[in-house]
Amino acid sequence: MVLVDEPALGPAAGPARDPATLAAGLGRLREQGVVPVVFATPAEHELLVPHLGADAPRTSCPARR
């Protein structure tokens, strides 16, 4: 299991913090049998979800909705 806490995603964060880059890294972890868990703000969640694969969980904390 790998935990990622608030990855600071966004256009102003530069290429290292691009949501597509994080999603690709999460995919590589899953391919190796690792379970990635991302604790994201609601804004980060909205940026990341479009880059996740079709089978990726898309849940968020109901209290934050």
C-alpha positions, -999 to 999 in steps of 0.1 A, spaced: 0 0 0 12 35 -9 -4 66 7 -4 99 -11 -16 128 11 -28 159 -8 -6 158 -39 -9 195 -47 -23 189 -81 -31 219 -104 -19 239 -134 2 262 -113 21 233 -97 41 224 -128 45 192 -148 56 172 -118 22 178 -102 1 173 -134 -29 150 -127 -21 129 -157 14 122 -143 1 112 -109 -26 89 -126 1 72 -147 22 66 -116 -8 52 -97 -14 29 -127 21 16 -126 18 9 -89 -14 -11 -94 3 -31 -122 29 -41 -96 2 -52 -71 5 -22 -49 -27 -5 -36 -24 33 -40 -45 54 -17 -48 91 -25 -61 116 1 -70 145 -21 -89 178 -15 -122 181 -34 -105 203 -60 -76 178 -65 -102 149 -68 -120 167 -96 -87 172 -114 -75 136 -110 -107 117 -118 -107 122 -155 -72 107 -158 -80 75 -139 -87 43 -157 -123 29 -161 -118 5 -132 -104 30 -107 -125 38 -77 -140 73 -79 -152 78 -44 -148 108 -22 -157 116 14 -195 121 15 -190 147 42 -171 169 18 -197 170 -9 
